[in-house]
Structure formats: C-alpha cells, structure tokens
Amino acid sequence: MTTHQSFNPFHMAQTQFDGVAELIDLDDSTKQLLREPLREYSFAIPVRMDSGSTQVFRGFRVQHSDARGPCKGGIRFHPQESLDTVRALAMWMSWKTAVVDIPLGGGKGGVICDPHNLSSREQEQLCRGWVRQIAKNVGPTIDVPAPDVMTSAQHMLWMLDEFEVIHGAKYPGFITGKPVGMGGSLGRKEATGYGVIFTVREALRQLDLRAEDTTASVQGFGNVAQHAIRLFTQLGGTVVCVSSWDQQDQTSYAFVKTDGIDLDQLVAITNSFGGIDKSKAADLGYKVLSGDLWLEQEVDILLPCALENQLNATNVDRIASRVKLIAEGANGPTTPEADQAIKSRNIFLIPDFVANAGGVTCSYFEQVQSNMNYFWEKDEVLDKLDAAMTSAFLSVSDLARKQEIYTRDAAYVIAIDRVARAAQDRGWC
C-alpha cells in the first residue's frame, strides 16, 4: 500500500477539479478560489518523550473552503504525511460534504508520526500539542476535526479536553468521532463502511445484479473495510479476498478464500492497526499472497478501502475482466490515468467522495447531536445515513446517465457547482 514517490495527491485533486471546471465552464475567479485552499497551517509540536528527551513533530491543518459551512475533516497520524496530502484531502472533503448536501465545508489535518512507535502518554501529548497550536483557528462554528488514518476516539477525546481547557467551557461539538457516552454518536463506527455498501446496493440494482450472486475483493482491513465486509455479507454477497498491511514486514498481504472469508475469524487474529496474522490465517485455510494481488481476483466488485494512489497507470490493466463495479472506500485511490482505463472498460465506478461519505455524514449527525445535547438511537442514525447516501448516489447516477458522463465527473459537477454557487452568492468571486 505504498505510494510512488513522484505521486502528488494535491496535483491529482487539482487535475480532477480543472477537468470539471472546464466541463461546467466555471469562471476564472471562482476557479482560482477553489483550486487552492482558503487557509493552511503548518506548525511544530514539541513533545516530551518517555525517555526524557523532547521530539518535535510536524503538524498541519488545511481549510479548503467554508463557503457552505464550518470546515470538516479528519486528522491523520502517518509517517508519510505531507502538506500536499492534507491539501488534497481537504479539497476532497469540500466536494464530499457538498455532494451529500450537508452544510459543511472541507478541511483536513495531520501529523508526521508513527503512532506504533509512541506510548499512550506520548500520543496524548501529541494530541494536546496539536490542539494548542491551532486552538484559535478551529471550533464548532469554524472547523470541526475528526479521526482518520491511525487516529481514534481516544485521540479525539484528548483533543476535545485540551480545547475545552484552553477555552474554559464545554464544546462537545468541536470534534467528532468521540466515544459514545462522551458526546459520540451511535452508528459512527459503522458509518463509512456501511455507507460504501449502501451505494453498492443501489449500483447493483442499476446493473440488474443481486448481491447474493456477487463476489468482492477488498483492499484494507481497517474500520471501513471491516464494516463494509459485514454489511455486504449481510446483504448476501461473498468477499473472497482482503489485503492487510503488515507493520512488522512493512508490506501488505492478500488473504484469499474462494468460498468466502469469515470476518469474525479474521478480526480475531488482527492487531489494532488492521494487520492480520499471516501464520494463523494460513492455519485457518487462507491462501496468503502478495498484497497487490487483491486487484487481480476474478470478482464482480473491487472495494479499495486503504490509501490513495492504489489504482494507477502501472496496475490498472491487471483488473480482472469479470469486474463490473468499483466502490472507492478510500480517499483518492484511483489516479486520472487509471480512471481513463476504467471508463473505457465500462466498469461502473462509485467515486470516493460519494462512496465513503457515510463517515462525514454521520460526523455531521454527531455534531448536530452534540450541539443540541440530545442523542439519537442507533437505528435512527443508520436510517438517516441510508437515506442521505441513497439520495446522493441517485443524484450522481441520474446526472451521469442524463448527460452521458462518467460517474466521477457527475459527482464533481454536482459538488463543485454547489460550492461555487455558495462562494459566488457570498460575493467572494
């Protein structure tokens, strides 16, 4: 799941934007405004380590657009984090909140670190240090963070506590992805993975396929992938392959079982960072292959639920001929070059900022509940999520069909038009 050194996710995000801006004939001033972030912050976070020494980490927060509401977006802890990655993710968040039509903008944050190598105390100090550096520029009416890659509900609670200490009051709506009982929403854990499958369900209907007649291969085995696998299996589908990153080997492996994986069985032999134990999996009858072979499985559906740049010019031709549907659980997994190949093969693609928008939609629900100090039952949350995801998917697929354009282009047309109109109506451009 490593990315090419030459790959720049922000340039990719801008390339995608430029193509749609031309398609909808966006005026120059609005184009200039939206192809760059409104604001970005880069700062040092000194942390006193358990050894007694001080280590300085680099932190980021990018606010791409708040034309439609407060910025919204996760905070990643990752050793390969970069400002350009955060810029790209913030831009994609603007489109994601717009395509599901929730009143939020796009933001993203990150820290260059590897939490595997940090104690719990060191991670807490890192979280509190991140908030101290940005506390005046975030908040429930400005910019609302959330968990992302290698961050958790515990990290969010430490950040919330630091924010409330600094401001001297309770602000549960400052951050989402909190533990249930501490302002978190029921259904949040399931939201992104379930959202992916809500859109897959609708796409299968349009393709005249029954879920129980389909098989899938999944890249990744974190929270998104696991909940997507669970709901897809409940709908009757069969997952025959998952790939998982092995922290010790610093590489990924694919675990294949042609009659279908057993999710609970694999979860039982998985560490907290989504790494499946290879020897135990082999003992349970799984074929253990190179991680990139998840892409070559003879399945109907591919679910990339890991990192960006996973379907690219170098590997897109390895997608099996049987594949009919790709649903992007990850952010930016497909490069523009790979998009062209997928489009030419008539594979139905559900773009990332539609497919994985369940997370931010449920984060919005959590934000609303926290600000009201009134909480909904889990079924109510998931029903609202299903309705929002289905509506977003149908608006995209309807536009794609009517204008005879690619689904990713249709999603961008809807999202960019909404953000552009908000900026124009405010008199920004």
N, C-alpha and C positions, 0 to 999 in steps of 0.2 A: 504493500500500500504506500510505497514511497512515491514521491513526485519527482519529475525531472527537474534538474537544477535550472534549466532555461525557462521553465514554465512560470508565467506570471499571472496569477489569478485575476488581478485587477485589470491587466490589459485584456484578458479574456472577457471580463464583465463589461468593459468599455466597448469591445468589439461587438458583443451581443447588443448592447444599447445602441451603438451607432447604426447598426443594420435596421433596427426597428424605428429609430428616429427618422431615418430616410424613408422607410415604408409609410409612416404616418405623416410625413412632411412636417416634422417638428421645426419650429422657428429657431434661428441660431442662438438667441439669448437663452431660451429655455433649455436648449441642448447643452450649451456651455454650463448652465447652472447644475444640470442633473448628471452630467458625466463625471463630475468631481464631487467629493464630499463638501458639505457646508462647513464642517469643523472637524479637526482631528487633533488628538492629544497623544504625545509620546513622553514618557516620564520614567525616572529611575525610582526603584523601590528597594531601599536598603533593608535587609533582614538579618537580625542577629541569629546565627545558626546555633544548633545544639552544641557544636564544638567550641563556641565562644567567639568565633570569627564572624565578620559581617560580610555577607554576599549581596551584591547589587544586581537586581533583576530589572529587565526592561518591560514596561507595561504600556498598553495602548488603549485608547478609546476613540472610535471614529463615529461621527454623527453625519450620515449621508444626507438625509432630508427629514425635516419635521414639518413639512407643508401640510400633512394630513393629521398630525397629532404628535404627541411625545415620541421620541425615538425609542425603538425597542430592539433588543438583540442580546445574544449570549456573550459570555466571557470564556475564552478558551485558555487552558494551560497546555502548552505544547512546545517541545524543544525546537521545532522548526517554525514557530510562529514568526510572522513578519508583518510590517505595517501594510504592505500591499495585499496580503491575505485578508487582513482586517478590513481594509478599504473595500475589497471585492465583496466580502460577506455583508458589510453594512449596506452596500448598494443593493445586493440581492434581497436584503431584509426590507428595503423600501418597496421593492416590487412585490414581495411576498405578502406584506400587510395590505397592500393595495389590491392584489388580485383576490384575496378573500374578503375584501371590503370591510376591514376593521379600522377604527380611527386612530391609527398609529403610524409612525414613520420608521426609518431604518437606521439602526446603529449596530455596532459590534465592538467587542473588547478582547483583549488577550494579554497574556504574559508569556515571555520566553522562559520556559522552565520545564522540567520533567518531574511531575509530582510523584512518580515511582521512587525517586531518589530523595524525597523530602519527608521528614517526620510529620505527624499530625500537627505538632506545635509550629513547625516551620511553615506549613501550609496555611495555618491560621494567621500567622504574622504576615504572610504574603497577601492574603485576602484583605486584611485590615489595612496594610500599606497601600494596596491598590485603591481602596476607597478614600484614604486620606489624601491621595494625590489628585483625586478627581471630584471630591465631595461637593464642590461649589458648582459643578457643571453637569451633575446628574440629579435625579429625583423623580418623584411620582408624576410631576407635571412637566418634566424636561426630558428625561432619558431613563428608561427602565431596563436594567440588565436582567440576565437570566443565566442558567447553566448552559454549557456547551461541551465541547470535547474535553474530557478529563476534569470537569468540574461537577459538583454535586449539590444536593440540597444543603448539606452541611456547610459547604463553601458559601452558599448564598446567605445562610443564617449568620455566619460570621461577618459577612459584608453588611448585612442589614443592621446588625448590632453596632458595628462601627459607625455607620451612617447616622443611626439614632443617637449615639453618644455625642457625635460631633454637633448635631443639630438640636439636641436637647428635647426631643419629642418622639412619639411613636409614628412611624411612617411605613406600615406594612405593605403599602402599595409601591414602595420604592423598587422592590426587586421581586422577581417571580421564580418559581421552581423551589420555593421554600418547603420545609417539611410540613406534612398535614398536621394540623393542631397548632402550628406556629404561623398561620396565615397562608399555608399552601392549599392548593385545590385538589380535591379528589379527582382522579382521572388524568392527572398531569403526566404520570409515568407512562401511561398507555398512549397518550395523545398523538405523538408524532408517528409512531409505528402504526397505530390504528388508522390515523389519517391517510397514510400511504395506501392501506388496504381498502379504505372507503372509496378512494379514487380508482384503485384497481378493479374493485367490484363494478363500478359504473362503466369503466372501459371495457370490461369483459362483456357486459350487456350490449354495448355498441358493436363489439366484434362478434356477437352472437355465439359466445362461448360460455359454458358452465364452469364455475370454479372447480367443481369436483372432477372435471375432465382435464384439468391443467396441472402442470408441474412448474416449479420455480427454483432458481439458483440465487442465493443471497450473498452479497459481499458485505462482510462485517458481522460482528456478533455482540454488539453493544446493546444499549437500551432500545434504540429504534428498531434494529434488526429483530431482536427477540420478540418485541410486541407485534411487529409486522408478521413474523412467522406464526405467532399464536393465533392471531385473528384470521390469517389466510387459511390455516389448518382448520379452524372452526367453521369456516365457510365451505370446507370440503376439499381444498387444494392440497397438494403434496409438495413439500420442499425436499429436494433430493441432494442439495449441496449448500454448505455455508463455508465462508472463509473467515479466518480469525488471525489477528496479529499476535505473534509470539514475542513478548517483551524480551525474554532471555536470548532468543536467537536473532532478534531484530529482523524478522522476516514474517511472511504470512503463509498460512497453510489452508488448503481446502479439505473439507471433511465431507465425503460422499457416501450416501446410502441410497441405492436406486429405488428401494421400496418406501423411502421417506425417513427423514431424520426424526428422532424423538427429542423435542425441545427440552422437556424437563430433564431428560437424561443428560443432555449436553450441558445444560445450565449447572447441573450438579458437579460437573468436572471443569468448570470455568472460573477463572480468577476474577477479581473485582474490576479489571480493566478489559474484560471480554476475551481473554486468552484461553483457548480450550486445551486441556492436557492431551498431548498427542498420543502418548502410550496408552492412556486409559481409553481414549476414543478408539484406537486400533483394537484393543481388547473387546470393545463393545461391537465390533464388526464394521467400523467405518474405514473406508479407504482414505489414507492421509496422503494428499497430493500437494504439489506446489500451489501456493495461494492464487496465482494468476489464472489457474485452470477453472476457477469458478465461472469464468467468462465463456468457456468452450463447452459447457454442458448442454446436452440435447434436451432443452426445456422450452416451455412456452413463454415463460416470464423471467426477466432478469430484474433483480432488485439491488442496485448499488446503494449500500447504506453505510459507507465508510467515509473516505476523504474525497477531496476534489481531484480532478485530472486522472480518473481511473479508466475512462473510455476515451482513447485518444487515437491519433493517426497511426500509431505503431501497433495497436492491438485490435482496432475495431473490426478488421477483416476476420478476426478469429471468432466472432459471434456466430453461434451455430445457426444453420439455415432454418431450424424449427422455430426460432424465437419470433414471437408475434407482438410482444409488449415489453416495454422497459419503463419502470416507475422509479424515479430518482429519489430515494430516501435520503441521500447525502446532498450536501450543497456543492454545486458545480462539478459533478462527477464526469460530465461529458464536454469535451472541447469542441469548438466550432468545426474543426476538421472531421471529427467523429460524427457530429450532427449531420453533416452532408451525406456521409455513408449510410447512416440510419434512415435518413429521409429517403434516399434513393432506393432503399430496400423495402420501403413502405412498412417499416416497423412502427407500431403505434407507441409514441413516447409521451409519458406524463412528466412534464418538466419539474425540476426540483422545487421551484418556489410555489408550485401548486401541490405536488405530491407530499412534500414534507411540511406544509403549512399548518398541520394539525398542532405542532408544538407551539407556535406563536399564537395560534387561535386560542388554545387552552391557557396560555400565559396571559392573554388578554382577559379571559374569563377569570383567572386568578386575580389579576389586577383589579378588575371590577368588584369582585367579592371582597378583597382586602380593603378597598376604598370605602365600600358600603359597610364593612364589618358584619357581613351576613353571608353564610356559606350554603352552597347547593349540594344535594345528594349526587353520588357518582353517576347514576343513570341519567340524571338531568344534564350533567356536564357532557357526557358522551353523546346523548341525543342532540344537544345543541351543536356539538362538534361535527357529528354526522351531517346535520342539516347544512352547516356552513361549508364543509368540504364538498358535499354533493353539489351545492349551488355554485361554488367556484369552479369545479370541474365542468359542470354542464355549460356554464357561460363561456369557458375556454373552448370546449369541444364544438359547441354550436358556432362560434365565430370561425373556428378553423374550417369547419365544413362549409359554411356560407361563403367565405372568402377564398376557399380552396388554398389555405396556407398551412404551414407546419404548426403543430400544436404549441411548440415553444414560442414561435413568432406570435401566435394568437394570444398566449398568456402575457407576453411582453406588451403587445398592443393595448390590452385592457389595463394592465398595471401602469405602464408609463403614461398613458393618456390620463388616468385618474390623478397621478402625482403631478403631471404637468398642468392639468386644469386647476388643481389646488394652488400651485405656485403662482399661476397666472391670475387667478381670482384674488389672491392676496396682494397682487401688484408687484411681485418680486421680479417679474420679467415680462 
